[in-house]
Amino acid sequence: MSTTTHRPAGHPGGVGTHADAPALTVHVRYFAGAAEAAGAAAETLALPAGATAADLLAAIRAAHGPAVGRVLEISSLLVDGTVREDHAAPLGAAATTVVGVDVLPPFAGG
């Protein structure tokens, strides 16, 4: 699987953007069924400063379609190693420019 970079709407330089807003670089890693649905093990997304987990999930759905959307609905997000349940909270602190997000679908194991 490959690593890709996407610049969704709202990103500086894209359609409907805030050109003076610094970007937030999000390194996303997909695991198990999430990687299969996304067609990639990892990718880098550029979002506007202050982007939330909900913004990230919307960008992933826009880039990869409904199959990944179904997986995202049941997946956990780890933002810089910490579980993120509040999707309305910003992905990083005000001065943060880079974050790592792991998308972990449920999986069996023991």
N, C-alpha and C positions, 0 to 999 in steps of 0.2 A: 504494500500500500504506500501511498505517497504523502508528501507534505505539500500543502498549497497555501497561498495567501489570497484572502478575499478582502475587498474594501466595499462594505455595504453602504447603502444610502445613509447619509448622516455622517459619513467619514469625511474628514478634510480632503478636499479635492474631488469628492464625489457629488452626486446629485443631491440637492437639498441640504447642503452642509453649512457648518459654521467655520469658515475658512481660518479664523484666528484661534479656534479651539485646539489645544494640543490633543494629539491622538493617544488612545490607550491601545497598546499592543497586547493581544491576548493569544498566548500559546495554548492551544487546545489539544489534549490527548484523548483519543477515543479508545475504549476498551471493549472487548468481546462483541456483542451484538451492535453496539454503538459504532464501532469501527466498520463493521460490515455494512450497516445502513448508510453511513457517511461516505463509504468508499475510500476511506483514508484512515490511517492510524493516528495521524496528527495533522494539524494545520495551524496557520497563524492568521488571525483576524485583526483588522484595524477598526476600532470603534471610537466614537467621540469620547472625550474626557467625561468622567462621571457616569459612564455607561453602567447599567445594572445587569444582573444575571438574566433578567427577562429580556433585555436588549440583546444580549449574547445569544440566548436561545432563539430569538426571532431571526437573528442574522444567520444562525446555523440552519434553521428551517428554510429560509429564503435561498440559501446556497445549495441545499441538498434535497429539499422536497419533503413530501408527506411521510415517506418511510422513516426518515430520521426523526421526524416530529413525533411519531408514535413511540419511538424508543426514548426520546427526551422526556416524554410525559412520565415515564416510570423510572428514570435514572436519577442517581444522586450526583451532585456537583461538589467537587473539592476545589476550592479557590485557594491557591498557594498552600495546599495541604490541609485546609480546614473545611469541614462540611458546611455548605451554604444552603440553608433552607429558606431564607428570606430572599426571594428573587427580585424584590423591589429595592434592595440595598445596593449601593454602588459596589462594583467589583473591587475597587481599591480605594485607598485614602486619596485625598485631594491631590497630592503631589505624585501619586503613583502613575507611572507611564507604561509599566509592563507587569502583567500577571500571568500565572499559569493556572489553567482550569483542566481538571480531569473529569471526563464524563463516564460514570460507572453505572451501567445497567445492572439490574439484579442478576445474580448468577448462583447456581447451586454449587455447593462445595462442602467440605467438611474437615 
